Amino acid sequence: MSYKTILVHIADDPAGLARVDAAARLAESQRARLVGLATVAQPTPVLVEGSAAAAGIWAEQAAEFEGHARHAADAFLAKMRQRGIEAEARIAGGFEENAGGALALNARYADLTVIGGRDAVATRPLADALIDGALFDSGRAALIVPALGVGATLGARPMVAWDGGAQAARAAREALPFLISAAETRVCVAKTYFGMGRHGEEPGADVARWLSGHGAKVTVEVIDPEGHTIAEALAAAARRSGCDLIVMGGFGHSRLRESIFGGVTSDMVSHPPLPLLLAH
């Protein structure tokens, strides 16, 4: 099992270049076709009736954003040619709030979508639009790459953050190309989720058995946040074990509830401690 088509959000900034490098490395290891999507994503203008000057400024701004997108697309194709990776580039126009829909439309024809977290995209509205489109509207999983990119490896030692929920189950399924080829897959279960009717007598045992059936080499770890948030505890466990990827369900609560109260996913995507493979 492998990823045959990978979609990556491209941009002409350092975080965008790091994201493209991560996607290219994954495409090389999976022998996949890579599709780069540049979003024009102009900030939505504040309309002022009868303001011809403002209209001129908006037009200039639109041309500037389109220029950045075209530059990113051209640079992406040049780099992929150098690396011998089959690739194509696409440009989606429009305002920031439309970027998520454009990403979702293209992601439906890929096996995995590579995007940045909130620390790796130009503006918070654009970051949230892309995350929303990738997780909720595409029907696909998303690999979220930190602003600094990935380390020497990606997916050689993944950690599955297992809470027994439907989102976690889907994320683990979508991550199988990583999990079955990894030197070790750690299943991490937080005591916070015990007693929710999601686990058997031994939390983590059933998912470990399922993954082992696919050929994954699995180790189960139970963690106690002990006064820390679950996101902090997961990040600490991943670093302690030398993991290079965290696999987890995305937004188990409603988006409205997450936006008001926060949550594990929201904490993680704000400043990803490692690359994250998320599915909703």
ZAKOL-803099 format. One line per 3 residues: their letters; for each residue x, y, z of N, C-alpha, C. Coordinates in Angstrom, 3 decimals, padded with zeros to 6 digits, m for minus. Layout:
N
A	X,Y,Z,X,Y,Z,X,Y,Z ~ ...
END
This chain:
280
MSY	000.851,m001.192,000.000,000.000,000.000,000.000,000.882,001.235,000.000 ~ 000.549,002.209,m000.843,001.349,003.429,m000.914,000.490,004.585,m001.397 ~ 001.039,005.799,m001.261,000.383,006.991,m001.790,000.822,007.156,m003.241
KTI	m000.122,007.211,m004.155,000.206,007.328,m005.578,000.154,008.765,m006.088 ~ m000.719,009.579,m005.488,m000.815,010.990,m005.860,m000.828,011.818,m004.588 ~ 000.047,012.808,m004.516,000.169,013.666,m003.332,m000.038,015.112,m003.762
LVH	m000.908,015.808,m003.048,m001.155,017.225,m003.294,m000.423,018.038,m002.234 ~ 000.256,019.108,m002.638,000.956,019.953,m001.679,000.609,021.420,m001.944 ~ 000.334,022.157,m000.856,000.096,023.598,m000.971,001.446,024.290,m001.077
IAD	001.671,025.002,m002.174,002.965,025.630,m002.416,002.873,027.144,m002.255 ~ 003.989,027.736,m001.838,004.078,029.186,m001.654,005.544,029.583,m001.765 ~ 005.790,030.839,m002.150,007.173,031.290,m002.352,007.735,031.934,m001.084
DPA	007.672,031.219,000.024,008.263,031.677,001.270,009.020,030.499,001.897 ~ 009.843,030.722,002.936,010.633,029.625,003.502,009.807,028.435,003.960 ~ 008.668,028.688,004.608,007.829,027.582,005.059,007.273,026.803,003.868
GLA	006.914,027.518,002.812,006.419,026.852,001.607,007.480,025.983,000.961 ~ 008.711,026.477,000.919,009.809,025.696,000.347,010.087,024.448,001.183 ~ 010.030,024.592,002.518,010.235,023.440,003.397,009.132,022.405,003.206
RVD	007.909,022.887,003.001,006.766,021.995,002.786,006.917,021.229,001.466 ~ 007.357,021.917,000.432,007.568,021.267,m000.863,008.668,020.214,m000.764 ~ 009.732,020.525,m000.018,010.810,019.553,000.142,010.300,018.292,000.840
AAA	009.470,018.474,001.882,008.908,017.320,002.589,008.027,016.492,001.655 ~ 007.192,017.166,000.866,006.311,016.455,m000.064,007.121,015.738,m001.142 ~ 008.191,016.381,m001.600,009.023,015.765,m002.630,009.723,014.519,m002.095
RLA	010.228,014.595,m000.865,010.863,013.423,m000.259,009.875,012.272,m000.117 ~ 008.644,012.609,000.247,007.618,011.580,000.373,007.269,010.998,m000.992 ~ 007.159,011.861,m002.002,006.855,011.390,m003.351,007.959,010.464,m003.862
ESQ	009.206,010.792,m003.551,010.317,009.934,m003.969,010.234,008.564,m003.301 ~ 009.957,008.541,m002.002,009.914,007.268,m001.285,008.717,006.420,m001.690 ~ 007.620,007.084,m002.075,006.394,006.368,m002.445,006.263,006.176,m003.959
RAR	007.196,006.755,m004.709,007.120,006.740,m006.178,005.786,007.325,m006.640 ~ 005.476,008.467,m006.072,004.175,009.094,m006.305,004.281,010.284,m007.255 ~ 003.159,010.617,m007.808,003.013,011.835,m008.610,002.694,012.981,m007.654
LVG	003.299,014.143,m007.889,003.132,015.275,m006.984,002.422,016.418,m007.697 ~ 001.367,016.927,m007.071,000.611,018.057,m007.610,000.780,019.238,m006.665 ~ 001.308,020.336,m007.180,001.478,021.540,m006.379,000.332,022.511,m006.631
LAT	m000.283,023.004,m005.563,m001.381,023.967,m005.686,m000.962,025.286,m005.044 ~ m000.871,026.323,m005.856,m000.599,027.673,m005.357,m001.916,028.420,m005.262 ~ m002.163,029.055,m004.137,m003.404,029.814,m003.955,m003.107,031.308,m004.007
VAQ	m003.852,032.019,m004.837,m003.685,033.474,m004.897,m004.056,034.072,m003.547 ~ m005.196,033.691,m003.001,m005.595,033.987,m001.622,m005.399,035.448,m001.220 ~ m005.975,036.347,m001.991,m005.944,037.769,m001.653,m006.840,038.036,m000.445
PTP	m006.387,038.836,000.525,m007.271,039.184,001.647,m008.558,039.812,001.134 ~ m009.672,039.474,001.753,m010.959,040.006,001.326,m011.005,041.513,001.533 ~ m011.279,042.295,000.489,m011.275,043.755,000.636,m012.475,044.269,001.422
VLV	m012.278,045.360,002.099,m013.378,046.059,002.766,m013.945,047.050,001.755 ~ m015.174,046.833,001.323,m015.759,047.633,000.259,m016.144,049.022,000.761 ~ m015.723,050.005,000.028,m016.090,051.391,000.321,m016.814,051.927,m000.915
EGS	m018.070,052.239,m000.782,m018.884,052.633,m001.926,m018.319,053.885,m002.593 ~ m018.182,053.783,m003.891,m017.747,054.926,m004.676,m016.271,055.227,m004.583 ~ m015.481,054.302,m004.063,m014.057,054.563,m003.904,m013.277,053.974,m005.072
AAA	m013.036,054.801,m006.079,m012.279,054.345,m007.242,m010.833,054.060,m006.862 ~ m010.289,054.845,m005.932,m008.903,054.643,m005.501,m008.744,053.281,m004.841 ~ m009.712,052.919,m004.017,m009.648,051.623,m003.333,m009.714,050.492,m004.354
AGI	m010.562,050.659,m005.367,m010.674,049.623,m006.394,m009.346,049.427,m007.112 ~ m008.641,050.539,m007.356,m007.336,050.443,m007.997,m006.329,049.710,m007.125 ~ m006.368,050.003,m005.839,m005.459,049.334,m004.897,m005.741,047.834,m004.859
WAE	m007.042,047.473,m004.835,m007.400,046.051,m004.799,m006.902,045.348,m006.059 ~ m007.016,046.030,m007.213,m006.566,045.424,m008.471,m005.049,045.210,m008.451 ~ m004.312,046.193,m007.925,m002.861,046.060,m007.823,m002.499,044.924,m006.873
QAA	m003.241,044.844,m005.780,m002.986,043.794,m004.799,m003.245,042.416,m005.398 ~ m004.333,042.306,m006.172,m004.657,041.029,m006.811,m003.546,040.599,m007.760 ~ m003.015,041.553,m008.527,m001.927,041.243,m009.458,m000.676,040.797,m008.711
EFE	m000.412,041.433,m007.571,000.757,041.065,m006.768,000.616,039.645,m006.224 ~ m000.569,039.307,m005.690,m000.773,037.973,m005.136,m000.717,036.915,m006.226 ~ m001.264,037.230,m007.395,m001.206,036.280,m008.503,000.233,036.067,m008.962
GHA	001.019,037.130,m008.926,002.427,037.009,m009.296,003.181,036.077,m008.359 ~ 002.904,036.198,m007.051,003.539,035.299,m006.080,003.144,033.841,m006.351 ~ 001.873,033.624,m006.664,001.399,032.263,m006.925,002.058,031.677,m008.161
RHA	002.178,032.476,m009.206,002.797,031.983,m010.439,004.283,031.718,m010.231 ~ 004.936,032.565,m009.449,006.348,032.340,m009.149,006.523,031.038,m008.376 ~ 005.653,030.789,m007.401,005.724,029.554,m006.619,005.503,028.338,m007.512
ADA	004.547,028.435,m008.434,004.258,027.313,m009.330,005.435,027.023,m010.255 ~ 006.036,028.082,m010.816,007.179,027.898,m011.724,008.371,027.307,m010.976 ~ 008.641,027.818,m009.767,009.768,027.316,m008.979,009.544,025.856,m008.587
FLA	008.315,025.521,m008.248,007.973,024.142,m007.882,008.262,023.193,m009.041 ~ 007.792,023.538,m010.237,008.001,022.661,m011.391,009.485,022.510,m011.720 ~ 010.231,023.602,m011.603,011.672,023.537,m011.885,012.371,022.587,m010.919
KMR	012.019,022.661,m009.643,012.648,021.792,m008.645,012.271,020.338,m008.849 ~ 011.031,020.089,m009.209,010.617,018.709,m009.417,011.300,018.112,m010.651 ~ 011.519,018.917,m011.683,012.255,018.430,m012.853,013.669,018.044,m012.454
QRG	014.300,018.878,m011.628,015.661,018.582,m011.175,015.724,017.273,m010.392 ~ 014.685,016.989,m009.630,014.674,015.790,m008.794,014.105,014.571,m009.504 ~ 013.626,014.763,m010.717,013.092,013.652,m011.483,011.760,013.146,m010.980
IEA	010.953,014.038,m010.404,009.651,013.666,m009.865,008.561,014.086,m010.840 ~ 007.648,013.185,m011.133,006.507,013.522,m011.984,005.636,014.534,m011.238 ~ 005.394,015.685,m011.853,004.681,016.740,m011.133,003.917,017.638,m012.083
EAR	002.926,018.301,m011.521,002.222,019.377,m012.221,001.873,020.458,m011.206 ~ 001.687,021.674,m011.689,001.351,022.802,m010.816,000.020,023.392,m011.238 ~ m000.763,023.786,m010.240,m002.058,024.414,m010.486,m002.140,025.692,m009.663
IAG	m002.908,026.648,m010.165,m003.094,027.917,m009.462,m004.577,028.133,m009.226 ~ m004.945,028.399,m007.961,m006.334,028.683,m007.605,m006.454,030.155,m007.244 ~ m007.325,030.873,m007.926,m007.504,032.288,m007.655,m008.505,032.538,m006.550
GFE	m008.761,033.822,m006.300,m009.793,034.180,m005.334,m009.244,034.724,m004.034 ~ m010.154,034.885,m003.070,m009.802,035.454,m001.776,m009.470,034.351,m000.776 ~ m008.954,034.768,000.381,m008.498,033.810,001.388,m009.560,032.795,001.765
ENA	m010.788,033.260,001.953,m011.826,032.337,002.428,m012.207,031.295,001.383 ~ m011.809,031.508,000.110,m012.098,030.537,m000.942,m011.002,029.497,m001.109 ~ m009.863,029.710,m000.439,m008.709,028.828,m000.634,m008.995,027.410,m000.153
GGA	m009.748,027.288,000.947,m010.046,025.964,001.472,m010.862,025.135,000.505 ~ m011.837,025.750,m000.145,m012.645,025.035,m001.120,m011.827,024.587,m002.313 ~ m010.919,025.448,m002.768,m010.064,025.085,m003.898,m009.140,023.929,m003.532
LAL	m008.598,023.981,m002.320,m007.733,022.892,m001.869,m008.518,021.588,m001.777 ~ m009.706,021.632,m001.172,m010.521,020.424,m001.017,m010.865,019.809,m002.366 ~ m011.200,020.649,m003.340,m011.557,020.155,m004.670,m010.410,019.363,m005.284
NAR	m009.198,019.876,m005.160,m008.036,019.190,m005.722,m007.628,017.988,m004.875 ~ m007.825,018.079,m003.560,m007.419,016.994,m002.659,m008.231,015.725,m002.877 ~ m009.446,015.856,m003.369,m010.282,014.669,m003.579,m009.694,013.724,m004.613
YAD	m008.761,014.220,m005.414,m008.139,013.402,m006.453,m006.703,013.052,m006.089 ~ m006.394,013.120,m004.791,m005.074,012.734,m004.298,m005.247,011.777,m003.128 ~ m004.190,011.059,m002.792,m004.228,010.135,m001.657,m003.883,010.829,m000.349
LTV	m003.155,011.920,m000.432,m002.721,012.640,000.763,m002.495,014.102,000.388 ~ m002.837,015.005,001.302,m002.639,016.437,001.081,m001.629,016.965,002.084 ~ m000.634,017.701,001.605,000.411,018.261,002.458,000.183,019.766,002.575
IGG	m000.033,020.226,003.813,m000.265,021.650,004.063,000.587,022.098,005.246 ~ 000.528,023.377,005.562,001.239,023.900,006.719,000.298,024.112,007.887 ~ 000.861,024.182,009.086,000.079,024.548,010.253,m000.104,026.056,010.308
RDA	m000.655,026.530,011.402,m000.887,027.973,011.533,000.413,028.756,011.611 ~ 001.505,028.092,011.950,002.796,028.770,012.030,003.512,028.811,010.689 ~ 002.934,028.194,009.665,003.660,028.021,008.409,002.938,028.599,007.205
VAT	001.860,029.362,007.440,001.082,029.958,006.356,001.009,031.458,006.602 ~ 000.945,032.234,005.532,001.098,033.690,005.598,000.175,034.367,006.602 ~ m001.100,033.987,006.644,m002.053,034.629,007.553,m002.900,033.575,008.255
RPL	m003.443,033.939,009.412,m004.297,033.005,010.145,m005.561,032.662,009.357 ~ m006.259,033.630,008.715,m007.446,033.255,007.931,m007.132,032.255,006.822 ~ m005.995,032.442,006.147,m005.625,031.511,005.077,m005.293,030.145,005.658
ADA	m004.537,030.115,006.751,m004.181,028.841,007.383,m005.425,028.073,007.785 ~ m006.365,028.760,008.429,m007.571,028.086,008.889,m008.445,027.625,007.722 ~ m008.477,028.405,006.654,m009.258,027.995,005.479,m008.684,026.721,004.872
LID	m007.363,026.637,004.795,m006.722,025.461,004.211,m006.890,024.228,005.103 ~ m006.713,024.416,006.420,m006.893,023.301,007.351,m008.338,022.808,007.299 ~ m009.281,023.744,007.280,m010.698,023.399,007.221,m011.012,022.623,005.952
GAL	m010.515,023.108,004.816,m010.772,022.435,003.548,m010.145,021.059,003.490 ~ m008.912,020.942,003.988,m008.203,019.666,003.930,m008.841,018.617,004.817 ~ m009.284,019.014,006.015,m009.791,018.035,006.975,m011.282,017.740,006.834
FDS	m012.072,018.755,006.560,m013.524,018.572,006.610,m014.180,018.394,005.248 ~ m013.596,018.942,004.198,m014.298,018.979,002.918,m013.672,018.133,001.820 ~ m012.501,017.551,002.064,m011.805,016.836,000.994,m012.089,015.341,000.982
GRA	m012.437,014.775,002.148,m012.574,013.327,002.229,m011.239,012.622,002.279 ~ m010.171,013.357,002.533,m008.818,012.807,002.564,m008.110,013.198,003.862 ~ m006.991,012.526,004.123,m006.153,012.889,005.263,m005.216,014.019,004.866
ALI	m004.679,014.703,005.880,m003.752,015.805,005.635,m002.476,015.588,006.427 ~ m001.350,015.834,005.791,m000.061,015.851,006.463,000.305,017.307,006.698 ~ 000.374,017.707,007.970,000.672,019.099,008.312,002.141,019.208,008.674
VPA	002.851,020.046,007.930,004.301,020.187,008.078,004.614,021.470,008.852 ~ 005.437,021.402,009.905,005.818,022.615,010.642,006.540,023.613,009.747 ~ 006.625,024.845,010.214,007.246,025.907,009.425,008.685,025.586,009.048
LGV	009.406,024.895,009.931,010.811,024.572,009.667,010.981,023.302,008.847 ~ 009.882,022.679,008.481,009.960,021.471,007.676,010.091,020.221,008.522 ~ 010.629,019.180,007.934,010.785,017.897,008.635,012.261,017.651,008.904
GAT	012.536,016.673,009.764,013.914,016.338,010.088,014.533,015.412,009.059 ~ 015.510,014.625,009.517,016.227,013.739,008.601,015.323,012.634,008.075 ~ 014.305,012.263,008.855,013.385,011.209,008.428,011.940,011.686,008.565
LGA	011.056,011.021,007.869,009.623,011.300,007.963,008.880,009.979,007.935 ~ 008.322,009.600,009.077,007.552,008.374,009.147,008.358,007.127,009.435 ~ 009.662,007.276,009.740,010.462,006.103,010.098,010.110,005.598,011.489
RPM	009.698,006.535,012.376,009.271,006.184,013.729,008.004,006.982,014.062 ~ 006.876,006.576,013.539,005.633,007.318,013.774,005.012,006.974,015.125 ~ 004.223,007.911,015.644,003.450,007.680,016.849,001.975,007.855,016.511
VAW	001.161,006.872,016.870,m000.283,006.953,016.692,m000.890,007.394,018.017 ~ m001.489,008.587,018.038,m002.174,009.082,019.235,m003.566,008.456,019.247 ~ m003.743,007.439,020.084,m004.955,006.626,020.010,m005.896,006.942,021.161
DGG	m007.100,007.467,020.818,m008.121,007.705,021.836,m009.325,006.789,021.659 ~ m009.235,005.873,020.705,m010.313,004.923,020.479,m011.482,005.467,019.688 ~ m011.400,006.717,019.227,m012.496,007.337,018.500,m012.457,007.093,017.007
AQA	m013.534,007.491,016.337,m013.654,007.264,014.893,m012.596,008.028,014.108 ~ m012.303,009.262,014.548,m011.301,010.055,013.827,m009.917,009.424,013.933 ~ m009.573,008.925,015.125,m008.278,008.267,015.304,m008.188,007.002,014.448
ARA	m009.297,006.261,014.365,m009.319,005.047,013.551,m009.084,005.377,012.083 ~ m009.715,006.451,011.619,m009.533,006.828,010.217,m008.111,007.304,009.962 ~ m007.547,008.078,010.896,m006.185,008.560,010.729,m005.197,007.399,010.650
ARE	m005.377,006.408,011.523,m004.486,005.247,011.501,m004.596,004.504,010.171 ~ m005.814,004.397,009.659,m006.012,003.726,008.367,m005.335,004.497,007.245 ~ m005.475,005.813,007.246,m004.876,006.641,006.202,m003.347,006.639,006.292
ALP	m002.817,006.386,007.486,m001.364,006.424,007.697,m000.687,005.089,007.448 ~ m001.422,004.061,007.050,m000.840,002.729,006.888,000.425,002.696,006.020 ~ 000.508,003.468,004.929,001.762,003.427,004.162,002.988,003.783,005.004
FLI	002.822,004.682,005.986,003.911,004.981,006.911,004.073,003.857,007.933 ~ 002.969,003.439,008.531,003.024,002.568,009.696,003.567,001.181,009.375 ~ 003.218,000.645,008.222,003.639,m000.725,007.924,005.091,m000.805,007.458
SAA	005.680,000.332,007.080,007.077,000.316,006.641,008.028,000.886,007.688 ~ 007.493,001.359,008.814,008.313,002.009,009.837,009.133,000.990,010.620 ~ 010.273,001.450,011.115,011.096,000.601,011.977,010.356,000.270,013.268
ETR	009.570,001.219,013.770,008.748,001.018,014.952,007.573,001.972,014.902 ~ 006.399,001.482,015.224,005.215,002.319,015.360,004.796,002.311,016.822 ~ 004.754,003.481,017.431,004.329,003.578,018.824,002.864,003.978,018.876
VCV	002.083,003.227,019.605,000.693,003.584,019.870,000.659,004.213,021.256 ~ 000.261,005.465,021.308,000.264,006.212,022.562,m001.181,006.447,023.017 ~ m001.511,005.975,024.215,m002.865,006.094,024.758,m002.799,006.946,026.019
AKT	m003.576,008.033,026.057,m003.611,008.898,027.238,m004.660,008.394,028.223 ~ m004.305,008.360,029.508,m005.241,007.901,030.530,m006.507,008.750,030.574 ~ m006.425,009.971,030.052,m007.579,010.869,030.024,m008.774,010.222,029.339
YFG	m008.506,009.371,028.340,m009.591,008.792,027.543,m010.069,007.441,028.065 ~ m009.522,006.970,029.190,m009.990,005.708,029.750,m011.431,005.884,030.239 ~ m012.191,004.819,030.223,m013.551,004.872,030.753,m014.552,005.538,029.838
MGR	m014.181,005.750,028.547,m015.095,006.395,027.606,m015.826,005.372,026.732 ~ m015.649,004.093,027.042,m016.301,003.064,026.243,m015.654,002.842,024.895 ~ m014.443,003.357,024.715,m013.758,003.240,023.425,m012.673,002.157,023.441
HGE	m012.300,001.677,024.617,m011.200,000.734,024.727,m011.687,m000.592,025.292 ~ m010.928,m001.651,025.015,m011.195,m002.941,025.626,m010.552,m003.007,026.998 ~ m010.354,m004.223,027.494,m009.791,m004.390,028.826,m008.377,m003.831,028.924
EPG	m007.651,m003.889,027.823,m006.276,m003.374,027.803,m006.173,m002.283,026.743 ~ m006.263,m000.993,027.135,m006.244,000.091,026.155,m005.020,000.025,025.237 ~ m005.276,000.116,023.954,m004.210,000.073,022.959,m003.946,m001.299,022.393
ADV	m004.408,m002.361,023.072,m004.099,m003.717,022.619,m004.784,m004.047,021.290 ~ m006.039,m003.646,021.153,m006.774,m004.003,019.935,m006.212,m003.299,018.707 ~ m005.893,m002.015,018.829,m005.348,m001.307,017.672,m003.945,m001.826,017.352
ARW	m003.187,m002.203,018.377,m001.861,m002.779,018.139,m001.980,m004.095,017.376 ~ m002.962,m004.917,017.747,m003.170,m006.196,017.060,m003.579,m005.963,015.611 ~ m004.449,m004.966,015.397,m004.889,m004.654,014.024,m003.704,m004.187,013.172
LSG	m002.890,m003.282,013.716,m001.735,m002.780,012.971,m000.719,m003.891,012.715 ~ m000.524,m004.742,013.701,000.406,m005.861,013.530,m000.047,m006.783,012.412 ~ m001.355,m006.928,012.276,m001.892,m007.745,011.197,m001.531,m007.216,009.821
HGA	m001.262,m005.904,009.735,m000.824,m005.295,008.471,000.692,m005.327,008.318 ~ 001.376,m005.855,009.330,002.830,m005.943,009.241,003.582,m004.876,009.998 ~ 002.863,m004.006,010.722,003.532,m002.950,011.495,004.186,m003.546,012.740
KVT	005.307,m002.964,013.128,006.015,m003.368,014.354,005.612,m002.381,015.451 ~ 004.772,m002.834,016.376,004.044,m001.929,017.270,004.513,m002.042,018.719 ~ 004.636,m000.882,019.360,004.854,m000.780,020.795,003.770,000.122,021.358
VEV	003.157,m000.272,022.476,002.093,000.516,023.098,002.631,001.221,024.332 ~ 002.287,002.504,024.460,002.677,003.292,025.627,001.446,003.997,026.184 ~ 001.253,003.924,027.489,000.186,004.651,028.162,000.799,005.853,028.861
IDP	000.235,007.044,028.630,000.773,008.256,029.247,m000.281,008.900,030.147 ~ 000.192,009.578,031.156,m000.670,010.343,032.053,m000.270,011.803,031.931 ~ m001.138,012.672,031.405,m000.768,014.087,031.225,m000.280,014.763,032.501
EGH	m000.770,014.358,033.666,m000.291,014.863,034.964,m000.206,016.393,034.992 ~ m001.335,017.039,034.776,m001.380,018.491,034.859,m001.054,019.219,033.568 ~ m000.580,018.512,032.553,m000.308,019.121,031.255,m001.499,018.891,030.325
TIA	m001.575,019.653,029.257,m002.599,019.391,028.258,m002.248,018.094,027.537 ~ m003.252,017.488,026.907,m002.993,016.253,026.163,m002.023,016.524,025.019 ~ m002.160,017.675,024.372,m001.245,018.016,023.284,000.194,018.085,023.786
EAL	000.398,018.710,024.933,001.746,018.795,025.512,002.285,017.412,025.860 ~ 001.424,016.569,026.444,001.848,015.228,026.837,002.195,014.377,025.615 ~ 001.400,014.496,024.546,001.681,013.743,023.326,002.993,014.195,022.691
AAA	003.191,015.506,022.639,004.417,016.033,022.048,005.640,015.568,022.838 ~ 005.541,015.595,024.167,006.651,015.159,025.008,006.936,013.673,024.807 ~ 005.878,012.863,024.719,006.053,011.432,024.512,006.699,011.150,023.161
ARR	006.294,011.891,022.146,006.858,011.693,020.809,008.342,012.044,020.784 ~ 008.694,013.155,021.400,010.106,013.559,021.430,010.935,012.573,022.252 ~ 010.382,012.125,023.371,011.100,011.208,024.250,011.420,009.895,023.532
SGC	010.530,009.468,022.658,010.708,008.202,021.946,011.408,008.371,020.603 ~ 011.793,009.599,020.256,012.471,009.837,018.989,011.579,009.691,017.781 ~ 010.284,009.969,017.952,009.348,009.848,016.837,009.515,011.014,015.859
DLI	009.151,010.789,014.606,009.273,011.830,013.580,007.945,012.145,012.898 ~ 006.844,011.572,013.413,005.515,011.807,012.845,004.484,011.455,013.908 ~ 003.458,012.290,014.036,002.343,011.995,014.936,001.088,011.795,014.095
VMG	000.437,010.668,014.283,m000.798,010.330,013.569,m001.949,010.460,014.556 ~ m002.960,011.244,014.216,m004.058,011.458,015.162,m005.337,011.876,014.447 ~ m006.454,011.656,015.109,m007.721,012.131,014.582,m007.805,013.639,014.721
GFG	m008.491,014.274,013.783,m008.577,015.729,013.782,m009.949,016.235,014.163 ~ m010.019,017.091,015.185,m011.259,017.750,015.602,m012.363,016.742,015.896 ~ m012.208,016.049,017.031,m013.224,015.101,017.457,m014.505,015.791,017.901
HSR	m014.399,017.048,018.381,m015.580,017.832,018.731,m016.012,018.639,017.515 ~ m017.124,019.324,017.612,m017.569,020.176,016.512,m016.585,021.316,016.326 ~ m016.532,021.836,015.101,m015.619,022.944,014.835,m015.944,024.160,015.712
LRE	m017.243,024.409,015.937,m017.629,025.550,016.757,m017.102,025.375,018.170 ~ m017.277,024.178,018.725,m016.808,023.940,020.083,m015.291,024.065,020.162 ~ m014.592,023.540,019.160,m013.136,023.648,019.142,m012.698,025.108,019.065
SIF	m013.400,025.907,018.253,m012.999,027.297,018.074,m013.195,028.109,019.340 ~ m014.191,027.719,020.151,m014.470,028.458,021.383,m013.579,027.988,022.526 ~ m013.485,026.682,022.692,m012.800,026.131,023.852,m011.397,025.618,023.548
GGV	m011.070,025.498,022.280,m009.798,024.904,021.933,m009.896,023.392,022.010 ~ m008.819,022.700,021.757,m008.817,021.249,021.790,m007.452,020.742,021.402 ~ m007.283,019.426,021.448,m005.984,018.834,021.138,m005.561,019.186,019.716
TSD	m006.482,019.031,018.753,m006.142,019.337,017.364,m005.750,020.793,017.189 ~ m006.549,021.692,017.774,m006.264,023.116,017.641,m004.899,023.462,018.215 ~ m004.578,022.880,019.372,m003.260,023.117,019.972,m002.148,022.615,019.061
MVS	m002.345,021.433,018.504,m001.317,020.823,017.669,m001.073,021.594,016.375 ~ m002.141,022.005,015.693,m001.961,022.658,014.396,m001.472,024.095,014.530 ~ m001.594,024.687,015.726,m001.095,026.052,015.908,000.422,026.092,015.822
HPP	001.074,025.158,016.509,002.539,025.050,016.466,002.891,023.566,016.461 ~ 002.830,022.921,015.304,003.067,021.482,015.270,004.447,021.126,015.824 ~ 004.503,020.234,016.827,005.794,019.846,017.369,006.581,018.957,016.424
LPL	005.852,018.256,015.581,006.391,017.338,014.560,005.403,017.355,013.392 ~ 005.780,016.777,012.254,004.767,016.592,011.208,003.583,015.816,011.770 ~ 002.368,016.222,011.378,001.143,015.602,011.872,000.368,015.006,010.704
LLA	m000.058,013.760,010.837,m000.975,013.202,009.854,m002.341,013.159,010.522 ~ m003.274,013.972,010.014,m004.592,014.119,010.602,m005.683,013.643,009.657 ~ m006.734,013.107,010.239,m007.936,012.768,009.466,m009.138,013.009,010.348
H	m010.230,013.419,009.726,m011.464,013.668,010.477,m012.497,012.615,010.132
END
